[in-house]
Amino acid sequence: MSEFKLPPLKKAKRGEGPKLTDSGLLTKRIVKQVESYLPIILTRFKAGQDMEKVIRDIGQHAGVEPDMVAKYVQAVIKAGSSQAASGGSSLL
């Protein structure tokens, strides 16, 4: 698998990281903004990077709230579990 890289982000000052808040429902627009980052998300998770940091980084790059990235990842996992249980081949 090829390595995916994002441009460096500005570091937040210590203690300034916001808590994940509920920004509402996952919409098709948000899915479109985040889905292209899925290979990067998976690569970083497999590398053992902190999930919250990955979600915040991807949210900033995708232009969405971090909780939307988390909801997208949860939806992909749920769809993958359903696919495995039913023997299907489509994620969404």
N, C-alpha and C positions, 0 to 999 in steps of 0.2 A: 504494500500500500504506500502510495506516495505521501510525503509529508506536506501538511497544509499549514500555512503561516498567515498570521494576521499582522498588520502593522502594530507597532507598540502603542500602548495606551498611556495617557498621562496618569501618573500614580496619584491616588487620592491621599489626602493628608490623614495621618493616623487618627482613627476613631470617627472618621466622617462617613464610613460606609453605611448606606441606608439599609434598613431591614427590608426583607421581601414583603411587599404588600399585595393584596388581592386587587388586581387591576380590571377584573371582570372576566368575561368569557373569551375563550380562544376563538378568534374569527378567521375567516379565509384569508383576509389581508395579512394578518399576523403570521399565519402559517406560511404564506408565500415569502414573507420577509425572513423567516427563520429557517425554512427547509433547506436552503442552499448551504447552511452552516452545519447540517447534520454530520457530514464526514469529519469535520473539525471537532465537533462535540464528542463524537465516538472515539476519535483518536486521542483526544485529551483525557477522556474518562479511562480508556484502556491504559494510558500512561500513568494512571494513578493520581492525576491532578485533582485538587479539591473541587467538588461539585459546585459549591456556591461560587467560587471564583470563576469557574468556567461559565456558569450561567450568567454572572454579572458581565464578564467580558463579551460574551456573545450578544447579550442584550444591548450593550452599548454599541457594538459594531452593527447590529441589525436594526437599530433604532427602535427597539421595543423595550418594555419593562422586563426586568429579570424574571418576574414571576410568570410572564408569558412564555419565556424560553423553557422554564421548568414545566409548565403545563404542556408545551409541545413535546418535550422529552417523555413525559408521562403518557401522552396520547400515543406516541410511537411505540413505547413499551407495551401498552395495553393492546394496540393493534397487532403487534408482533405476537403477543401471547394468544390472542384470539385466532390469528392465522395459524399458529402452530397447533392449537387445539382442534381447529376445523380442517386442517390440511390444505387451506387456501393459499393463494399466492399473492394477493394484493394487500398492501399495508393500509391504504386509505380508500 
